[in-house]
Amino acid sequence: MSKFTGLELSPKKIEYLKYIQEQEGPVKTTDISTEFNVDPSTITKTVTELSAAGLIRHLPYRGISLTDEGKTYAEFLIRRHRILSLVLTHYGLS
């Protein structure tokens, strides 16, 4: 049984984690800012919070990557999203 419920983070933070997981290698704060059309200062604040939670590793000027726990959590979130999509599609919902 997983220790994650998917309710630990805000929906935006979840989207950022999933985005970082899907990228090849470290991601820059400007990449996230551009992808989600959010002010870079907001991303910096969120990155600080995710780093404090132990989910990401932020090396200034080098990028952001997921910690082992962050990878596990992002994989859980992506898997849960896929399962929910399959169930909804099965019942004719999008």
C-alpha positions as a Markdown table, in Angstrom:
| # | Residue | x | y | z |
|---|---|---|---|---|
| 1 | Met | 0.0 | 0.0 | 0.0 |
| 2 | Ser | 1.3 | 3.4 | -1.0 |
| 3 | Lys | 1.9 | 6.1 | 1.6 |
| 4 | Phe | 0.6 | 8.7 | -0.9 |
| 5 | Thr | -3.0 | 9.7 | -1.4 |
| 6 | Gly | -2.6 | 12.4 | -4.0 |
| 7 | Leu | -4.0 | 14.9 | -1.6 |
| 8 | Glu | -0.7 | 16.0 | -0.1 |
| 9 | Leu | -0.1 | 18.8 | -2.6 |
| 10 | Ser | -2.1 | 21.4 | -4.5 |
| 11 | Pro | -3.2 | 20.6 | -8.0 |
| 12 | Lys | -0.6 | 23.1 | -9.5 |
| 13 | Lys | 2.2 | 21.5 | -7.5 |
| 14 | Ile | 1.1 | 18.1 | -8.8 |
| 15 | Glu | 1.2 | 19.4 | -12.4 |
| 16 | Tyr | 4.7 | 20.7 | -11.9 |
| 17 | Leu | 5.9 | 17.4 | -10.5 |
| 18 | Lys | 4.4 | 15.5 | -13.4 |
| 19 | Tyr | 5.9 | 17.9 | -15.9 |
| 20 | Ile | 9.4 | 17.6 | -14.3 |
| 21 | Gln | 9.0 | 13.8 | -14.4 |
| 22 | Glu | 8.1 | 13.8 | -18.1 |
| 23 | Gln | 11.2 | 15.8 | -19.1 |
| 24 | Glu | 14.6 | 14.4 | -20.1 |
| 25 | Gly | 17.0 | 15.7 | -17.4 |
| 26 | Pro | 17.0 | 18.8 | -15.3 |
| 27 | Val | 14.3 | 21.5 | -15.9 |
| 28 | Lys | 14.9 | 25.2 | -15.5 |
| 29 | Thr | 12.4 | 27.4 | -13.6 |
| 30 | Thr | 11.9 | 29.3 | -16.9 |
| 31 | Asp | 10.8 | 26.1 | -18.6 |
| 32 | Ile | 8.1 | 25.5 | -16.0 |
| 33 | Ser | 7.1 | 29.2 | -16.1 |
| 34 | Thr | 6.7 | 29.1 | -19.8 |
| 35 | Glu | 4.9 | 25.8 | -19.9 |
| 36 | Phe | 2.3 | 26.8 | -17.4 |
| 37 | Asn | 2.2 | 30.5 | -18.2 |
| 38 | Val | 3.0 | 31.5 | -14.7 |
| 39 | Asp | 5.2 | 34.3 | -13.4 |
| 40 | Pro | 8.8 | 33.0 | -12.7 |
| 41 | Ser | 8.7 | 34.3 | -9.1 |
| 42 | Thr | 5.7 | 32.1 | -8.4 |
| 43 | Ile | 7.6 | 29.1 | -9.8 |
| 44 | Thr | 10.6 | 30.0 | -7.6 |
| 45 | Lys | 8.4 | 30.1 | -4.5 |
| 46 | Thr | 6.8 | 26.7 | -5.4 |
| 47 | Val | 10.2 | 25.2 | -6.2 |
| 48 | Thr | 11.4 | 26.2 | -2.7 |
| 49 | Glu | 8.3 | 24.6 | -1.1 |
| 50 | Leu | 8.7 | 21.3 | -3.1 |
| 51 | Ser | 12.4 | 21.3 | -2.3 |
| 52 | Ala | 11.6 | 21.7 | 1.5 |
| 53 | Ala | 9.2 | 18.8 | 1.2 |
| 54 | Gly | 12.0 | 16.7 | -0.2 |
| 55 | Leu | 10.4 | 16.1 | -3.6 |
| 56 | Ile | 12.8 | 18.0 | -5.8 |
| 57 | Arg | 16.4 | 18.9 | -5.9 |
| 58 | His | 17.1 | 22.5 | -7.1 |
| 59 | Leu | 20.6 | 23.4 | -8.1 |
| 60 | Pro | 20.6 | 27.1 | -9.1 |
| 61 | Tyr | 21.7 | 27.7 | -12.7 |
| 62 | Arg | 21.7 | 24.0 | -13.3 |
| 63 | Gly | 18.1 | 23.0 | -13.0 |
| 64 | Ile | 15.5 | 21.1 | -11.1 |
| 65 | Ser | 15.2 | 17.3 | -10.8 |
| 66 | Leu | 13.1 | 15.0 | -8.8 |
| 67 | Thr | 14.5 | 13.2 | -5.7 |
| 68 | Asp | 13.8 | 9.5 | -5.3 |
| 69 | Glu | 10.8 | 10.3 | -3.2 |
| 70 | Gly | 9.7 | 12.9 | -5.8 |
| 71 | Lys | 10.0 | 10.3 | -8.6 |
| 72 | Thr | 8.0 | 7.8 | -6.7 |
| 73 | Tyr | 5.3 | 10.4 | -6.0 |
| 74 | Ala | 5.2 | 11.6 | -9.6 |
| 75 | Glu | 4.9 | 8.0 | -10.9 |
| 76 | Phe | 2.1 | 7.4 | -8.4 |
| 77 | Leu | 0.3 | 10.5 | -9.7 |
| 78 | Ile | 0.7 | 9.7 | -13.3 |
| 79 | Arg | -0.4 | 6.1 | -12.8 |
| 80 | Arg | -3.5 | 7.3 | -10.9 |
| 81 | His | -4.3 | 9.8 | -13.6 |
| 82 | Arg | -4.1 | 7.1 | -16.3 |
| 83 | Ile | -6.3 | 4.7 | -14.3 |
| 84 | Leu | -8.9 | 7.4 | -13.8 |
| 85 | Ser | -8.8 | 8.3 | -17.5 |
| 86 | Leu | -9.4 | 4.6 | -18.4 |
| 87 | Val | -12.3 | 4.3 | -16.1 |
| 88 | Leu | -14.0 | 7.5 | -17.3 |
| 89 | Thr | -13.4 | 6.5 | -20.9 |
| 90 | His | -14.9 | 3.1 | -20.3 |
| 91 | Tyr | -18.1 | 4.8 | -19.2 |
| 92 | Gly | -18.1 | 7.2 | -22.2 |
| 93 | Leu | -16.8 | 10.2 | -20.3 |
| 94 | Ser | -13.9 | 12.4 | -21.3 |
